[in-house]
Amino acid sequence: MPFYHKLGKIPPKRHTQFRKPDGSLYSEQLFGTVGFDGMYSNIYHEHRPTQVKEIKKQYSVAPKIAKSNNLHSLRLKGFDVKPEKDYLDSRKTVLTNSDCSIILAAPQKSLKDYFYKNTDADELIFIHKGGGKLRTFLGNLDFKYGDYLLVPRGIIYQIDFDTEDNRLFIVESHRPIYTPKRYRNWFGQLLEHSPYCERDIRKPQELETHDEKGEFLVKVKKRDEIFEMVYATHPFDVVGYDGYNFPYAFSIHDFEPITGRIHQPPPVHQTFETDAMVVCSFVPRLYDYHPDSIPAPYNHSNIDSDEVLYYVDGDFMSRNDIEAGQITLHPAGIPHGPHPGAAERSIGKTETEELAVMVDTFKPLQVTEDGLKLSDGTYYQSWLEE
């Protein structure tokens, strides 16, 4: 996130002596991205963060591809994903390409028996059901329904859930996730026409510092494999840090919609971006106010991108028979638009209460076996007129 944050104790000058009360040195770590050219933080540990005692296992978690070249519009029944106790076991990749993966998860138990680190991808975790606390070595974040949790790659974390009824929509991105550049000035500050500002972004405020030695299991994801690494010191031993690279939370309910006299295109809903995809938030808003407006979207062709919509809540006005937790995929190369009757129904309506997350990818998405199991098989025919 392109603004500065400081938490805990840090020395007045980086890369200088920073000593503990007993006179020994804290261990400094540069936590950076894009080589030495991206956002970074300087972190100070009680112990060296490099002490690996053992690597127990290495095993694949690569998704199994069912359709590598897909031109079917699909509807996936996301709530059919069965809840599982373990957090990582619960994560089911349903769509994927070389830039990102789209994951559904219904974890029942908090992640306490091990720590997790994704070294390959930023994780954007949308909370559809549940609440709790994201615990990281750079501080903790409380979360609830409607929150996006942005976890940069390399962050070591655990999750505490308040209940067993949790539903997560996760975008795993191999490209760094940023705020949209057209909403930032050349310094990185969000501009006046941005649909949200820095006040809406929740930074870590609770820093856990564990000065403990022992055996601490960290499951590390690298190139679709998990490495079970045992560290000699507690991963949450940070006494302080500062910089621009840290996890944060943003609520979809704090996204301020941009409206107009006629139907606005999807980019007005954009919330995050990479150079390979965008993420948009559809939120309750007033409809278009031209006297002859048609609030429902016009038919459009996805020539260069696959469109994924995850339906969260409310009545999505352009679709028939859509339920919460479902995903629609409209692949590049063919047009799609409002279902029969939707355009007519929308005329004269003044507002919508819909809530949804959209992901547009610039490379085609492959459908996994887990994803195909959730398909209703007939969605591509749903535009036929009776």
N, C-alpha and C positions, 0 to 999 in steps of 0.2 A: 504494500500500500504506500503510495508516494507522499507520506508525511512522517515527521519525526516522532518517536516515542522513546521514553526513558522510564525504566522501572528498576527499583532496588538500588544497590550501591555500585558506583563506578568511580574510577580515578579521574582526576581533572584532565588528564591527557592520555589518549590511546597509545597502546604499545609501549607503556612505561611501567615501572614497578608499582604493583598494587598488592599490598601486603595484608595478611590476616593479623588479628590481634597477637598471635604467637610469633609473628615475624616472618613466617613462611609466605611464599607467593601464591596468590590466586592464579588459576590457569586461564589465560585469555584464549578465546576462540573467535576467529572471523567467520561469521555465518553468512555467506554471500551467494549470489546467483549470477548466471551468465558470465562465468569466469570471474574476473574482477571488475566487470563493467556494469553489473546490475545492482539491484537494491541489496543492502547488507545490514547486519547488526554486529556489534562487538559484544561478546558474551563473556562473563567472568564466572568460572566454576570453582567450587571447593576442591575438586580433584581434576586430574587430567581426563578429558572426555574420550581418551583413546585406549582405555585399558580393557581389551577383550580377553577373557579367560578361556572361552571355548566357543566353537561353532558346532551346534548339535546336529541340525538338519538343514537340508536344502531341497525344496520341493516346488513343483510347478503349481501355479494358480491361474495359468493362462486360460482364457475363455475358449470353449469349443465352438467353432463357427458352424452354423447350420446353413446359412446363405451368404456366400461371399460377394455375390453380385445380385443386388436386390432392386426390383422395380415395382414391388407390391407396396401399396399403402397399407399400413398395418395398424391395428389397435391391440395394445397389450394390456391385459387386466392385472395391473400392478399389485393390487391387494391380494391376488392369488399366490403371491410369494409367501411361502410358509415361514412363520417365525422360527428362529433358531436361537439358542442360548448364547453361543459364542459370537462376538462382534464380527470377526473376519469371516467365519463360516457363513454368516447371514448375508454377506454381500454377494449379490448375484449380478454379474455383468450381462446386460440384455442387448446392448448395441455397442459397437466398437469400431475404431479405425486406428491408423498409426498415430493420430494426434490426441485422441481422447477416448474415454470409455464412459458409458452411462450405466449406472449401477442402482439397483434397488436393494434395500436392506430392511429387515424387520428383526433387529436384535432384541432379545428379551432380558439379557443380563448386562450389567455394567462390565466394562473392560478393566479388570483389576489384576488378573493373574500374570499379565505380561504388558509390555509397552509396545507401541507400534510406530514404525517410521516408514513412510513412502519416499524412497530416494529418487523416484523417476517422475513423479507427478504432483502438481498442486491438487488439492482436494477441495471441491466446493460441495459442502454437505448441507442440503436443504432439509429442514425439520418439518415433516408433514404431521407426524403425531409424536407426542412425547415432550419431555423437558429434562433438564439436568445440567451437568457441568462438563465442559471440555477442559481437561487438565493437560497442560503442556509444560515443557521445560522453560518456556518464556512467559508463563503465567496462565491463569485460568479465565474461562469465560462461561458465564451462565447462559443457557439457551432455552428456548421455548418454541411453540408452534409458530411457523412462519419465518424463522431465522435462517439466514445463510451463514454458515461457518466457513470462512476461507482459511484453509490450513496449508501454508506454503510447503513445498517439497523439503524434506529433511527435518521437519518438525517431529520431535518425539512426543507422543501423546497417549492419553487414556481418556475414556469417556465414562462418566457416571450418569446413569439414567434414573429418573425418579420412579418410573413404573416399568412394567414389562410390555406395555402396548406402545411400541415405537415403530415409526415408519419413516425411512430416510430415502431421499432421492439424491444421488451423489454423482457429480461430474468430476471425473479424474482426468486432468489435463496435462499432457506432456509439454505443453507450451505454457509459460508463465501467465497467470490470470491477473489482469489489471482492470482498473476503472476505465471507461471509454475515453479515448484521447480527445474526442471532440468536446467533452465536458470538462477538460482541464486546460489551464493556461500553461505557458511555457515553464512555469515554476513547479507545476504539478498540482496546484490548488484547484479544487472543483469550482467551476464558474457559476455565475448567477442563474443561467438557464439549465443547469444540471438538475435532474429530478431528485437528487439527494445531495447532502453536503457532509462535511467532516463531522458535524454534530451528531449525525445519524449513525456513525460508525463506532462500535464499541470495541475499545482496545483492552488487552489484558490488564487487570489491575491487582490481581491476587497472585503473588509469586511464592510458590512453594520452594523451600530450600531444605533438602535432605542431605545432611552430612553423614552418609552411611556407606560402609563397605560390606561386601558380601557377594551374592550371586543374583544378578538382575537380568531377567530374560527380556530381550528386545527382538521382536519379529520385524525384520527389515525386508521391504519389498524392493526387488531390483530385477527389471526386465521380466516381469511376470513370474518371478520366483520369490519364495519366502526363504530368507536365511534366519535361522534361530540362533541368535548371538547372545552369549552370556557375558555381561559386563561386570567388572569388579567393584563398581561404585554405582550408587543410585543415579539414574539419568536426570532426575530433578534436583540437581545440586547447584543451580545457578543462583548467585547472590545479587546479580544485577546485569543490566544490558542497556544499550541504546542503539538507535538506528532506525531503519525503514523496513526491515524484514521481520515480520511477526504475524501471528494469527490475529484475525479480527472477526467480528460478527456484525451483520446488517440484517434488519428485519424487512421482509417484503412489505410489511404494513407501513413502513416509513418511506416507501417509494412514492413520489408525488407524480401522478400521471400527467402526461402532456396531451391535451385535447385540441380539437379545431372544428371549424365549420363543416368540413367534409372528413371522410374517413382518413385517419392517419396511418402511415405505413409502420410495419413492425419495428424499425429502428428507434422510434420514439419510446419504445418500451425497454430499450437496451440498458442493462445493469452492469454487466462485466464483458470483457473481451480478451481474446488472445489474437495472434496473427493467423489462427486456424479455425476459430469459431467465435460465436457470440452467445451470451446468455441474456434473456429478456424476462421481465416480470410483467404479467398482465394482472392489473389490480382493479378494484372497484373504481369507477370513474363516470363522469357525465358523457353521454353520447354526443355525436356530432350535431351541430345546431344550425346548419343551413336548412332553410325551409323544405328543400327537396332532398335532403340527405338520406342515404341508405347506410345506417350504422353498421350492418354486417359487412365483412370484408369482401372485396371484389375477387373474382377468380384470378389466380396468378400462377405463373410457372416458376418452379424452383429450377432454374437452369444450372446454377452453379453451387447449390447447397442443399443438403438434406435438412428437413425441418422436423424437429422433435418437440411435441408439446406434452407436458406433464400437468394433468388437471388436479388442482388442489381442492377447490371448493367453489360453490356457487353454480350458476347456470351459464354454461359457455354458449353464448348466443349464436355462434356460427355452426354449431354441431347439433345433431340429433342423437339421443340415446348415449350420452357421455356421462360417466360417473367419476367420482373422486378416486384418485389413485391410478387412473388409466393413463396410458401413454399412446399418442398417435405418432406415427412416422409417415411423413410425406416425402418420398425420395426425390432427388434431383432428376430432371429430365421430363417430368410429366406435370401438367397443371393440377391444381386443386383449388377448392374454394368452399363457400358455404353449402351446407347440405340442402336438398330440396325443401323449399318452404322457409328457410332461415332468413333470406333477404326480405321476403314479404313480412315475416313476423317482426323483424327489427324496425320497420318503418313506424315512426311515431313514438318509439320508446325513448325515454329521456336518460336512462342510466343503466349500468350493469353492475352486478355484484360478483362477477367472475374473478377467480384467483387461479393463476396458472404460471408455470415456469416453462420458457421456451429455450431450446438449444438449437442453433443453426450451425452446422458443420460445413466446411468448404471441401472436405473429402467425403466420398460416400461411406455410409455406415454399413458394417456387416452385422447380420443378425445372428446372435448366438443360439445355442440349443436351449439355454435357460430362457432366452427371450421368445423363441418360437413356441415354447410350451405355454406361454401366456397369451398367444394370439388367438383372436376369435375366428380367424380364417376367412371372414367375409367382408371385412371393413372396406376393401378396395372396391366393392360393388355398391357401397352405400350412397353413391351419388345418382344411381339409376332412378329415373322417374317412373312411378307406377302408372 
